[in-house]
Amino acid sequence: MKKIESICVYCGSSSGVDTSFEAAARQLGKSMAERGIRLVYGGGTHGLMGAVAGGVMEHGGKVTGIIPDFLMRHERSPDAMDQLDDFIVTQDMHTRKQLMFERADAFITLPGGIGTLEEVVEMITWGQLDRHNKPIAFANLNGFWNPFITLIDHMAEGGFLHSQNKIKPLFIDDIDAVVPAIIDEAASRKPVAV
């Protein structure tokens, strides 16, 4: 697989109740910027979205924000419109997700809600259907994603994950290990022809 030049980060538009999540999001942004990896994300300025973007920009990194028009007033501060070096407004969520997929070489998921889960599950599904072979990692901060791991195991035990060997997401507890793990995983994969 080619070198990782951009990573799409899925995460909450709020910070959640665990105050360590926001610091971890900033640290992830710093880790990406220090390696020259562009952030592709949902374009929000609040919560973990704003924290990871801030971490990248504070350390001289590049950021692509992609947001549907109807979320502009909910997830973005009006005074923050010009801070990103690449900002795209789409008409709908489907276009947003497709552009995020196209512009990313890998995916990282921080804690978040239903929207965060939906976005990363779609990427796992596309991988299982041979639409891509891009690495996917979950930053399993303080065990946040443990219930999801249990659900995946339950699906496998029930015989519903017939192609689970095609793409296996990484679950990583240490935020500093996430980007290196993505880079290592990418080096071991061959691209998928779609």
N, C-alpha and C positions, 0 to 999 in steps of 0.2 A: 504494500500500500504506500501511497505517497506520504511525504512528510506532513505532519500536522501543522497547518498554518492558521486554522480557525477552529474554534470550538463553540458550539451552541450550548448555552447554559439555560436550562429550565429551572425556574424557582418561583417562589411566592412573591406576589405583589405586596404582601405584608411581611412583617418581620417575625411573626409568631410570638409565642410566649417565652421561648428559650432565648435569652439575650445573647447566648454564644453563637447563634446562627448568623447574626449579622456580621460579627467579627470574622467568622469563617468565610462568609461570602466575600468580604473585602480581601481576605488572605488569598482566596482562590483567584480573584482578579489580579492581585499582585503577582502570583505565581505564573499566570498566563502572560502578563505584560513582560516579566523578566525573561521569558523564553521567546518573546516576539510573536506570540499567538494572539490573533484577533478574537475578540469576543463577538459572538452573534447572539442576540437575546431579544426579548419581547419589547424592548424600547421604553419600559417604565422607569420612573425615577423614585418610586416608593419601595419600601420593604427590602427584601433580599435582592430584587432586581436592581434597585438603585445602588445597593451596597456593592454588588459584584461589578457593576459598571463603574462605580466610583473607584473601586480598587484597581481596575485596569487603567483608568484615566490618570489617577494620581501617580502612577508609575510609568507614564509615558506610552501606554499601550493604545491600540486602535480598537474602536467599538462600532459595531453595526447594530442599530436598533431597528426593529421591524414591528410595527404596531398597526392594528386596524383602526380606522378613523373613529369608530364608535367608542373605543377605549381611551382616546386621547384625553378626555377630561377626567377620567377615573384613575388612570395609572400614571399620568405625567403632569409635572408641575409646569405651568405656563412659562416660567422664567428659565426653564431648562431646555428649550427647543433647539438651541444652537450649540449645545455642548458636545454632542457626538459628531465624529467626523463623517459618519454615514448614517443617515436617518431616512427610513422608508415608511410611508403611510400606505396601507393597503385598504381595499374596500371591504374585505371580510377575513375571517379567521383562517379559512382554507388557503387563501393566497399567502397569508402570513406564514403559516406552517410550512407550505411548500418552499417559500423563499428561504426560510431558516434552514430547512433541510439541504437545499441546493448550495447554500453558502458555507456550510459547515463540513469539516472533515471528521468530526467526532461530536459526542454529546455527553454532557455532564448534568446530573440532576441533583440540585440541592433540595432541602425540605420545601414543601409547598402543599397546595390543596388539590382539589379535583382537576383544575386546569393543568397544573404541572404534571400530575399523574397521567392525564389523558394524552398530553403531548409526548411524553417519553414512552408510554405504552404503544403509541402509534409507530414510533421509530423501532421499537423491539419487534412489532408485528411486521413492519416492512422488511426488517432484516431476516426474519424467519421465512418470508416470502421471496427471498433473494432479490430484493429491490436495492439493497446496499449491504456493505460489509464494514460499515464505520463503527469504531468502538463506542460503547455506551458505558458510562460509569455513574453510579449513585454515590454521592457523598453521604454515607450513612452516619451522620453526625448524632452522637448520643443515642444511637440505635433507632433513629427516626424511621428508617425504612424496614426495620425488622418485621413488622406485620406484612409488608409486601413480599418479603422473602418467604415467609410462611405460606402466603397465598400461592406463590409460584410453585413451591414444593407440593402443596396440596393439589394443584392442577396437574402436576407431573405424576403424582401418585394415583390420581384419578384417570390417567391415560389421555389427557387432553392436550398435552404439549408434544405432539408428534414430531416437531422439528426443533425442539429446544436446543439441540446440539449445534444448530446453524449459527446462532448468535447468543452468547452468554454475557449478560451485563455484569460488570464488575461492581462489587459492593465494597467500598473502602471507608474505613472509620476515620482515618487521619487525613485532614484536609490538605496537608502538605504533600501527601503521597498521591493525590488524585491525578494531577497533571502528568507527573512522571509515569504513572501506571497507564494512562491513555497513550502516551508516546510509545511506551514499550509494547503495548497491545497492538498499536497500528503497525509497528515494525514487523510483527509476526503474521499479519493478515495480507491476503491477496485481494485485489479489487474484484468486485462483482460486475460482470457485464450485464447491463439492463436494457 
